[in-house]
Amino acid sequence: MANRTFTIIKPDSVRKGNFGKIISRIEAEGFTILGVKKIGLTQKQAEGFYAVHRERPFFRDLVKYMASGPVYVAALQRDDAVVRLRKLMGATDPKKADRGTIRAEFGESIDQPHLPQLRSQALCIRFLRKRPHLHDVLRRDRRRPRRRPRRRRRRRR
């Protein structure tokens, strides 16, 4: 069954021009990209997204890092999307990530991972619903195509 999930390509990957390489890898692994948007996360948005880590010692640095530059948010679809994306991303620490994973290839340190690991599809959708500009990325494929306006017939005199 096809599931949806969400990912963020982090500021340092965007700065280094790795967005295309990462998104190509995701597509090559069989994910359908439902929508992609380049945004700048505010401090408040980053705090909301990483709220599950609020009590951890790295929380402030993570939030500051995520708000340091533009990121790409992407809505993805595939069978077992969350599990497959986690496997493709690899371990949080790039030094411990399996060869061929995104973090092994593009990650530099555990402090600056390139893609977040979401525990569930529900968590990412809940986050997106509170942020309409991001939620549009996830809902893009559900929109109905616009109908052409009807032409008015000219009345003959």
N, C-alpha and C positions, 0 to 999 in steps of 0.2 A: 504494500500500500504506500502511495506517495505521501510523504510528510513534508512540511515546510520548516525551515529554520532560518536563522539570521546570523550574519557575521559582520565583523568590522575589520577593515584593513587599516592598520594603525598608522599614526603620523610619520614615523620614521620610514616605513615602507613606501608611503606616498612621496615623501621627500626624495627618496633614493630612486624613484621611478620603477618600483617593483610591482605596482598595481596590476599591470597587464600580465606579467608572468604569473602572479598568484591567481588571478581570475581565470587565466587559461588552464592552470592546473586543476582548479575547481571544476571547470567545464569538462576537462579531459577525464575526470573521475566520474562523469555521468550526471552531474548536477545540472538542473535547469535553472538558469538565472531569471528570476521573475522580475527583478528590478534592481537597479544600482543607483545610488545617489551620493554625490560628493558633498559633505557638510563639514562644518566646524562645530564640534561639541563644546558647549559651554561648561563651566565648572559644575554648575548645578545638574546638567544632564549627565555628565560623567559620574557624579556622585550618585545619581539615581540608578544608573545602569549597574554600577559596581557596589550597590548598597549591601549586598550579601557579604562583602569583604570589609565593611565599615570598622569592625573591631580589630582587624589585622594590622600589623605594623607597617605594611607597605601601602595602605589605602591612600594616604595623602599624596605620595609620590606617583601612584598609578593615576589618580585623578588629574594631577598636574600634567603628567605626560600625555594623557588622552586629550586634554584641552590645549595642548601645545601647538597644534596644527591641524590641517584638514585631514579627514578620514573618509573612507568610502564605506557606506553601509550597503549591504546586499541581502536581498531575500532569495533564498534558494529552495529548490524542491528536488526530492529524490526519495526512493524507497529507503526507509530507515535513515532519514537525513541527519538526525542528530548524531547517531552512532557513527555513521560513515564520515561525517565532517570531523568529528573528534579523532578518528583514526587517521584521516588525511592530514590534520594539523600536527599531530604528534604530541609528545610530552611537553609540558609547560617550559621546562628547562631545555633550551636548544642543544646543550651538550649531552643530554640524556635521550633526546628524541631519536626515533628510529630513522635510519637512512632512507631518503626519498620522501620524507614528510616536509611540509611547508616550513615548520619551525626549524628543522635541521638545515634546510637550505637557506632560509632567509633570516632566521633569528640570530640575534647577537648575544643577548643575555636574558636571564630569567626576568629581569626588571622591565624588559621591553618586548613582550610577546607580540607577534604580528596578527594573530586572530584570537578573539576571546573564545573560551569554552563555555557554552551555555549548557546548563544541566538539563534543560527541557525545552521543548517547543513552546509550552505554555508560558514559561518565563519570558522568552523573547517577545511573544505576542502581547503579553501584558505590558511590557515596557513600551512597545511600539504604539499601543492603543492610547497611551497617555501623551504621545507626541505625534499629533496628526501629520506633520511634515515627514516623519519617518514611516508612519503607518501606511502612507500612500505607496511607498515602495513595495510593501508586502501585498497590498491589495491591487496593484496595477493590472494584473491579469484578469481580475474579476470585472473590470469596468466594461460596460457595453460600448460597442463602437458608436460613434456619433452618427446620427442620421443627417443626411443632407436636408437643408431646409427646402420646403416646397417652393417652386417658382410660382409666383402669382401670374395668372393669366391676365393679359391686358384686355380690357373691355373694348369692344369695337364700338365706335360711335356711329 
